[in-house]
Every structure is written in structure tokens, then in C-alpha cells.
Amino acid sequence: MPKTSTFPFPTHDISNDRIKLTPFNPDHHGPTFIHHAIAAPEIFSHMSINPWNSLSDLQSAFYNSHDRHILSYANPESFAYAIIDKTKPPSSDDAEGELAGTISYIKTSPTHLSTELGFVVVLPPYQRSHVAANAVGLLLLNAFAAKEEGGVRLAEKMGFERIGVTKWHMRFIKGAIMGKVGHGRGLPPGSDPEDLWRDTVELSLSWEDWLGGGEEKARLVMDR
């Protein structure tokens, strides 16, 4: 089981006056995350992975030896950060605030200098606040600052362009009994009646967009 990430880019703390992103440590941050996740399984409703019901479930995702698992340390395309809310008092999770969720780089390519933001989970007590906008903004600022190297509405506010919808993109096996949310358009012939399917909105933000006003849009949303 890999215990350290194989991500090819620098992984350091990223912060502003409201939020800090620090590498997610399954053993250190996991207990608090699971405490909230068990009480709110709906945070997994639109994700490809099923709800975690124990700390060992969370740890097995990160320590998975399969290099294609979205969160595995063995996957060089992904890296997860813990979101720390610095407006809250120090906690057992971090001396600068409370654990508010997690956010990741996924599908990262050193060759094409590209990445995606994924597995964005803001825990229920920190939703509808400054947390999501600042976490996304910090990860964008960090990505576009590397010279050498969840929502749809929030992404569009940050300057992302909606480029299309991939219909029937993801199958949630037994999703109806796993708390998943599908697109509500029925099922293909021969499907398991407990399966659900999801469409995926595709959004893009390029270097050209970033330098042409995208950074200013991101900072405005973060400062609200």
C-alpha cells in the first residue's frame, strides 16, 4: 500500500486569509471527515464512489494500490488537499482552523500541462459560505502559477466556459439504494432497475482565458 503520493508536481500548503489547503492525510484528517460524512451520505450523491461508512473505507481509497483509483496515492494524476477554514478556531485537525472538506487535482498531465479539479467535498457545516469559492480559487491560482509545470455555477463564476454535456456519462451501479442522484430519464433496455445514470457538464478554463480576465473573476468571487 503506497503511503506517499506519486503526484508529479509540488504539493505544498496553499492559503489566503480565509482558507488553507494542505495535503490530505487520511490518518490525521480522516476521523473528522468520516464523522461528518457518515451523518451526511448525500455528499456522495453525484460522485462515482459510494459513501464511506468507516475510517478504514476512507483509508483504503487513499492507500489503494490500483493506480487508476481517483484518490489513490499510487495514481500520479491525482492529489487531494484538506480544506482548512481559517476563520474558525484551531482544532485537532489543524493549528490554523477546522477541517471543512477536501478538494483534489485529478486527471493531471505533465505532458499537456493540464489538470481538472475534482472530488470537491465541502462538509455540511461549512456549505453556503466562503469555503467552496476560496478552495476552488486557491487551487486555480496554484495551478496557473506553476510556470514549469462543484458545482457548475461556481465554476462559471470563476471564469470556466461551459462547452457541453456528455449524456449518459456515468453509471451508478445499484445507485438507487446507494443514495445516488441520477438524471431521471429512465434506464437503457436490460438495465438493473436499481441502477442510475448521470449526465456530466463539461467546463474548460485555459491559459488564454485565465490571462484574459479569468484570474480577476476568480479573485472577485473569493473576496465576497
N, C-alpha and C positions, 0 to 999 in steps of 0.2 A: 504494500500500500504506500503510494507516494505521500510524503508528509510536507513537501515543499513544491511550490508552483514551478511549472516549466514555461511560464509566460515569457515571451522574448523581449519585452520592453521593461523599463524601470518601473518598480512598484513601490512607491513611497507615499507618505501621508500627503493629502491634498486638502486645503482648508481655506475658509474665509472666516468672518466674524460670527457666522451663524452655524456652520456645518463643518465637520471634519470627515473626510473619507480616509479610512485606514484599512490595510489589508485584513480581510475577514479571517478570523481564527476560529475554526469550528469548535475547538475545545474551550476557548475563552468566551467567545461571543455566543456560542451555540445554546447554552442553557437559557439565556434571556430570550433569544429569538424563538426557541421552541415553546417557552412559556406563553408567549403571545400567539404563536402560530396554532397551537392546539386549541386555544379559545376562539380562533377566527379562521377556520379552514377555508373560508371563502376567498382568502387572499391568493389561493391557488386555483381559483375557478377558471381562469383563462390561460393557465400555463400547461405546458406539456407534461410536467412532473406532477405526481399525485401528492396530496398533503402529507407532511411529515408528522408522525404521531409520537415520536420519541427523539431524544438526543442522538441515539445510535442511527436513526434514519438520516438525520442531517449529516452526521459524520461520515456515513457510508457514501453519501453523494460526493463529498469532497475527497475522500480517500479512495474512491473507486479507481481501480487500475485501468479501466477502459478509457482510452484517450479521446473518445468521442462524446463522453458524457459532458453535458454543458457546464457543470461545476467542478469537474474532477481536476485535481492538481496535475494529473497526467495529461490533460488537454492543453496544448500550448496556445490554443486560440482564445482561451477564456481566463479571466481573472476577476475575483469577487472582492468588493470592498464592503466593510461595515460602515453604515451611515451613523455618525455620532451627532446628536443635537446639542450644540454648544450653548444654546440658550437655557438648557436645563442644568441642574447641579451635578457635580461629579458623582460617578456611580461605580459599582464594581466592574463594569464593562470598560470604562474609560475615565481617566482623571479629568477630562475636559467636558464631560457631559454624559448623556444617556444614549443607549443603542436605540436607533429609530428605524432601522431596516437594513437593507442590503441593495447593492447595485453592481452590475458587472459589465466589463468589456467581454463581448463574445464574437465569434467568427472573425477574429483578428488575423490580418495577413501582413507580415513584414514586407513581402514582395510588392504588394499592391498598396501599401500604406493605407489600409482601410480597417475599419472595425465597426461593430454595432454595439449599442447599449441594450442590455437585456437583463433578465431576471431582476427586474426592479420591484422591490417589495418595501413599501412603507407600512410599518406596523400600525394598527388601528389608532392608538393614542396620538399618533403624530401625523395622521392624514388631514387633509384640508388645512395645511399650514405652509410654512416656508420650506419644509423639509424636501419635498419632491423636486421643486424648482431649483433649489440650490444644489442638490445632489447631482441632478442631470447637468446643470450648468457647470459645476466644477469638473465633472468628467469630460465634458466637451472642451472646456478651457485647457485641461491637461492634454487631451488628445491632439488638439490643434497647436499646442505649444511644443509638441515633440518634433522638432525640425528634422532630427535624424531618424527619426523613426518612420408610459406609460401609459403612458397614456397618449393617445393621438393628439388631443387638444394641446397638451403641454408641449409635445414635440413641435407642433405647428407654431405655437407661440415662440418657441426657441429658434425658429427660422427654418425648420425642416419643411421640405416640399412633399406633398402627397403625390406619389407617382402611380398609384394604382392599388387594386385589391386583388389578392390571389384567393379565388374562391375554392372552397373545399380543401384548404391548405393543410389542415391538421386534424387527425382523427383522435378523439379521446376514447380509448377502449374502456368500455363499461363506465363512460363518463356520467351517465345518469345517476349512478349510485356512488360516484366519487366526488360529487359536489361541483362538477364542471358546468360551464355555461356554453352552449352551442349556439349556432346561428339560427336555429328554429325553423329550418326549411325541410324537415323530413330527413329520410335516410336513403342511400342508394339501394337498389334491389339486392336482396340477400343479406342485408346487414343484420348484425345483432341489435335487437330493439333497445338494448341498454347503451349502445354506442352514441356518441355525439360528435359533430363535426364543427370546425371553426374556420371562418374566413380570416385572412390576415391583411391588414393595411400596410402597404409598403411606403416608407418615407425615406427621404435622402437629404443629406447635408454635405456639400462638397467644400473643398478649399475655396473655390471661387465664391460660393455662397457665403462662407464664413468671413472672407475678407471684404465681401460686398455688402456687409450690414448684419450678417448673422451673429457676430460676436456682440454687437451693440444690442440686438434683440435679446440675446441670452442674458446679458448683464441687467437689462431693464427688468426682465421677469424675476431674476434673482433678488433684485433690490426692492421688490414690492413688499 
